Amino acid sequence: MATKLEALQQSLQTALGDKAVSLTEALGELTLVVKVADWPAIARTLCDHESLQLKSCIDLCGLDYSTYKEGGWDGARFAVVYHLLSLVHNVRLRVRVFCGDDELPVMPSMIDVWPGLNWFEREAFDLYGIVFTGHPDLRRILTDYGFVGHPFRKDFPLSGHVEMRYDPTQGRVIYQPVTIEPREITPRIIREENYGG
């Protein structure tokens, strides 16, 4: 395992040169951080370079760093993480790309490189509000069209803004303000000796 990681790390350093912001190893996996401006060219290199051949993107997810390190994070708020796989070399790589603007997070679409990202990019757009430029059909996929906000953002209220219910008199689903009362959540206190070990 260590030799495959070392080989992948060497191949990445050779193929990317100084375009990598950082390349770290943790828990038996490599994480590559790149700039959003360099990402389209780097993505094509990761997919097509002979010693890499990371031709499968098995997952894409959005991240909101606004409460990371208890609010002590001083970097960009939003990032997109790609999980890449090379079947030829039997290696995996995690790529993290930070969005440049916290108010309107924008990322270039990578559907041309990895066509299977269509669903994942739409999901990150719907849940985090990350806009993927060049996406052929960027619209909500998990929430309905009338939904306000992006539910996976850290500043989105847990109860939401509106709730919907079926109204039998109108014969349709209607939206109404949230009727849930705010509650104070108190952690459970266990007073048992030697609990859990």
ABEGO torsion letter per residue (X at the ends): XAAAAAAAAAAAAAAAEAABABBBBBGGBBBBBBBAAAAAAAAAAAAABAAAGBABBABBBBBBAAABGGGABABBABBBBBBBBBAAAGBBBBBBBBBABAABBBBBBAAAABAAAAAAAAAAAAAAGBBBBGBABBBBAABBAABBEBAABAABBAAEABBBBBBAAAGBBBBBBBABBBBBBBBBBBABBGBGX
